Amino acid sequence: MDLKFKSTVDVTQVQLMGGDHMVVAAAKVATTGTDAMAFANVTSDDNFGLINYLMKHRHGTPFEHGAVTFFVHAPIFVWREWHRHRIGFSYNEESGRYKQLEPCFYLPDRERPMMKVDGWKPGRPKFVRCEDDRTFQVLCDGLKRSYTEAYRIYEENLFLNVDPGLARDCLPVGVYSGCWVTCNPRSLMAFLSLRTCEPEAAKFVSYPLWEIELAARACEKIFAEAYPLTYRAWQENGRVAP
Ligand SMILES: Cc1cc2nc3c(=O)[nH]c(=O)nc-3n(C[C@H](O)[C@H](O)[C@H](O)COP(=O)(O)OP(=O)(O)OC[C@H]3O[C@@H](n4cnc5c(N)ncnc54)[C@H](O)[C@@H]3O)c2cc1C
């Protein structure tokens, strides 16, 4: 089978629940009980004051009453990192036991920062663009060779009629997998704070892997559009999850 190579991590919105008005309404339950929904003024910018207060003082639970579901197509090495986010995240991933995995593999884009900077440190890993075409070519050729051989063996294994969950063991972490990811705004903010690098805006600067940041940036865009006031408050309070 022909192999497909991709340099992207694709994120699409499957469903959306709630919005800024539900953050406000959830907070208002404390003072109004069952009448809280009456305070959910969907359009008013006045809601920003309360949302900002909640964010600033880390009253996090009102941000748990919404949800976004994403479909994400990402290499396994991204999933290894994403699945570490345990709280407020639900996952359903395609199975290597019940279906044949697609021959789709990750290759870095030419512009992906990949060369270690001088004085590189593991705790603050910074990279710059590879200016040497040959280095880039050697890296990509090696990846392609290993993907091609691995997928050939995978198909051979499937042909043996053994458990597909065993046949796949030869595949490398560059193989793509599709997954639904559902989270609430609070857990999404926690994820974004760790999986994006924002030296200017973030109170605690993180240095995530480039490819998971590609996904996080796509999620952030969807979040900003769906929860504009919550997003603004999060941004203005140093991108710290409440
Ligand atoms: C830049 C970067 C580098 C990393 N490097 C490594 C690495 O080298 N090796 C490695 O193993 N991991 C690494 N990680 C993963 C990291 O350790 C976390 O597993 C991951 O970021 C998920 O964070 P979390 O636990 O806060 O998220 P979640 O699991 O979603 O938890 C959210 C919050 O819930 C609370 N919580 C969750 N579980 C518990 C618990 N058991 N006890 C108490 N409180 C809990 C905490 O407040 C936590 O912040 C790295 C992450 C980043 C961003």
The ligand as an ORCA input file, in Angstrom:
! r2SCAN-3c Opt
* xyz 0 1
  C       6.797     20.745     28.686
  C       6.399     19.446     29.322
  C       7.344     18.470     29.547
  C       6.969     17.233     30.120
  N       7.932     16.279     30.333
  C       7.584     15.089     30.884
  C       8.561     14.061     31.114
  O       9.739     14.218     30.800
  N       8.151     12.887     31.649
  C       6.837     12.667     32.024
  O       6.517     11.602     32.519
  N       5.913     13.626     31.812
  C       6.233     14.812     31.267
  N       5.280     15.773     31.053
  C       3.883     15.470     31.387
  C       3.485     16.107     32.728
  O       4.226     15.582     33.795
  C       1.977     15.911     32.984
  O       1.716     14.519     33.058
  C       1.100     16.497     31.902
  O       1.526     17.809     31.592
  C      -0.344     16.547     32.379
  O      -0.441     17.525     33.377
  P      -1.396     17.350     34.626
  O      -1.011     16.171     35.469
  O      -1.412     18.714     35.322
  O      -2.815     17.119     33.922
  P      -4.085     16.297     34.436
  O      -3.750     14.867     34.572
  O      -5.184     16.638     33.510
  O      -4.366     16.868     35.877
  C      -4.900     18.182     36.051
  C      -4.677     18.614     37.504
  O      -5.404     17.742     38.369
  C      -4.650     17.522     39.569
  N      -4.298     16.090     39.667
  C      -4.396     15.153     38.681
  N      -4.021     13.954     39.133
  C      -3.645     14.118     40.422
  C      -3.124     13.256     41.404
  N      -2.889     11.961     41.167
  N      -2.842     13.755     42.597
  C      -3.055     15.069     42.883
  N      -3.531     15.968     41.986
  C      -3.824     15.483     40.768
  C      -3.400     18.401     39.464
  O      -3.670     19.665     40.022
  C      -3.230     18.530     37.967
  O      -2.491     19.690     37.572
  C       5.620     17.001     30.488
  C       4.678     17.996     30.266
  C       5.040     19.203     29.677
  C       3.988     20.263     29.442
*
